[in-house]
Amino acid sequence: MTSTPHTLPEGFDPVTLEVIRMRLDSIVEEMGIAMIRSSGSPVITEAGDFNTALFDPTGRIYAYSDYVQFHIGSGSVAVQNLVRAIEGEPLAPGDAFISNDPHTAGASHPPDTNIISPIFHGDELIGWAQSQAHLVDVGGMTPGGFAPGALDCYAEALRLPPGVKIFEKGEPVEWVRRILLNNVRVPALFWNDVRSLVASNNTGIRRLLGTIEEFGLPQFRDYTRLSFELAEQVVRDRIREIPDGTYEAEEWTEHNGHVDELYRVACTMTKRGEQVTFDFTGSSEQTDGFINCSYGALVGSVASAIVPILAWDVPFNEGVMTAFDIVAEPGSIVNPRPPAPISNGHLTTGARVSRVVTKLMNDACRASADETVRDRTQGVWGDSWTGGISAGTTDDGEFFVLFNMDGGGMGAGAQPERDGLDCAGMMTQVNNMLPDVEMNEMLYPVLYLWKQLNTESAGHGAHRGGLGLRFAWTLHGAQEVTQTVFAPSAQVVADGYGGGLPGGGSGHEVWRRTDVGELLAAGRIPTRDTLDSAERELLAINQQSVAIRAGDVLVQWIAGGGGYGDPLLRDPRLVAADVRDGYITADTAKRTYGVVLTDGVADESATHAARAELRRERVGAAPTETVPPTAPAGSSAPRRDADGWYVPASGARLGKGEDWRDEARKVTQVAADRLAEYGVRVRPRTEGRRVLIDEFYSPSCGTLLEARVRVDAAAN
């Protein structure tokens, strides 16, 4: 791509600049290693649900670790709010502050607990070390910190505002420690994780002070300031390649924990020159359910989409986000006020923010004259955390809380050159990890029956969206647990791009009174096909206090990513390989991709005829323009030249108006019904607003140009 060449100011050495930058990156990574090695929680050690960072004295980011990106927002807001809260109070080396309140401290939700420590060089405050991790329990009405039944934030957790000192001059503040441990269900694990966060900060402080001793404080400050400026300039150069204009998109959060309603996440993106504004005015008002998204999580969710699209190769520091303004009305679902409950807002509404920003950037980047920027388009990720939290007492009398990190196994959106990653995690999870089956079975009284790819989840396309995970477990070593579940992407699923189809949704079932014991006793492996049950109970999208007893089986499936490009443009050999590898069925290969298999190999002539018939069905007549078999996979998204809009796959024209959709053939159906025809599972809505899918076809060649999910204003 074209970019403005950058020359370092006189007196700056590029080698020193890079050494200091990489030193900061290595310090925050070492902080993460220190946390992992000192923590006893699988949420940290197995799944990497944490972040580490270094800040300057005012709360600007020096460096940020690559674990969970939306903590960029919550961590920054936490440090900035702490600086304001303790202004004028005495500080000393060895101090550490704890906070977790989304409303006052910027946390994504209460389990995401911050430890923030001042960094002194001599007597001078020169920065802050910050570590944040999801702690297994923080009190409140439900084990694990997620509270679908909460009507306000007071029921969700023990709320810690900025300014609560947990360590003073290197020693625990005993009365604070006693209050905290008196309000959580697993006090030993909680306190050990707090200490691991402190250890992480101490590691960062030691390493940063060593770096400053090596380079000197004045030089360190000069070079970090320059790093801010260079990161900002690279991002602004890329923004300039996007056409000026106003872009609009929306997403919908499902079920607030009490009612199966849909809540709007609206965003207007205005791009002028090298500045972008995301305005979330028009989003739903805050609700009395746990899906409200804190402002810190909002900022982090915007960053989660922006960084991989426009700053994929830029070392993250304060300069990356300087070109972006965020507007959100107080009292809305994306910037709530107390007493709004908030314990799952980051994984529901926050994930919808990342999805809506991705859709906005798709619209903007596709119109760029720069090929590199155009190639940042993608299928939307299956962003949502399909959660399961189990709490109970083992047969040995030990109380436990299992926050199952398998919920991070959602599919990524497809890319211009390849399929989306399977079980990739949320867009915000740069280092997503899924727990080992053996580790969960060792630590908790569960026995896995299967853990496999969810073949009903992928968004089909010329490049296929990533598949989500599906798994099942039964109790092994406990008689009963209380289960909390949430499946935020069940009904309004992730869109594809440029003719790629949406991905599938998430959900939970409890198979009651199964024959799992008999099968295991007989030496047979229980599978989805061999396991019998007296009842299969479909759980609500969000539900708490579900009893699971010995002999029951919890089944969970997770959303997939959207596809990229018309499925009829996928290489038939790749489709045949997908069938052989078990990613799709032979029926889906024929009905969705138009590929006919003979002895596991694509039949060229039969496939050509099947695809021609599917194109004829799309437009209701024989196409007047031909799509050659060699058409590139990503060539279905309309483009514009001096003569107007056209379809790259065939050259068919789509008019000269502002919106090519005006000339396309539009077909609208209920999303769950239509996607089922493609072999994709989406939960139907039985009442309230309908979830529809609009498919736009070229009337001349029958190419699928766009398939987008939307919510109808009319109720069922």
PyMOL commands that set and color helices and strands:
alter all, ss='L'
color gray80, all
select helices_A, chain A and resi 14-38+42-45+71-85+102-105+153-155+174-181+187-215+217-240+295-310+318-321+349-366+371-374+405-408+437-443+516-521+567-569+572-581+586-591+604-619+660-663+671-677
alter helices_A, ss='H'
color red, helices_A
select strands_A, chain A and resi 50-55+61-64+96-99+112-121+124-134+164-168+171-172+245-254+262-272+275-279+324-327+387-394+399-403+446-454+468-475+478-486+507-512+535-538+542-549+553-557+597-598+601-602+639-641+644-646+665-670+689-697+704-715
alter strands_A, ss='S'
color yellow, strands_A
deselect
rebuild
show_as cartoon
